[in-house]
């Protein structure tokens, strides 16, 4: 069981690194290199002061490229898994989950950032943030309930509940501005 947890953790860390490298690669393609990369316990934050100077298309490309790389890796690792490489399934699933999770419409995730870029073209910044925050609450409530159900049924897996709690806390602390 401990080996399974450690393997899952390593696969998730690898998927997150792949994800962030996708953003960095997209920034380099758009000639908008990062100013600073900050790695903390719960997040990797890439600061890019020239983001405001990018076109809407460039910002959408940079934001979406992280999950896109995860989805591409999922497909590749899953196809290799189907060719009798049993150990690649956890890596494939970690990439799929990382890509899907980051597309949630929460401002501190890529999905919220994408929504903000799109909505801010039609609405004011405050209205766009308000719409995203309302959408986030609507999404996070059932996801948190699912986290409780997973915890109760698995007896030890609290990861979804922990992540939902973190996202709700970031929403309440207004730690989720457009970067």
Protein Blocks (a to p, Z undefined) as FASTA:
>chain_A
ZZmmmmmmmmmmmmmmmmmmmmmmmmmmnopacfbdcddfkbccdddfklmmpcfklmmm
mmmmmmmmmmmmmmmmmmmmmnopaklmmmmmmmmmmmmmmmpccfkbmklmmmmmmmmm
mmcfklmmmmmmmmmmmmmmmmmmmmmmmmmmnopacklmmmmmmmmmmmmnopaccZZ
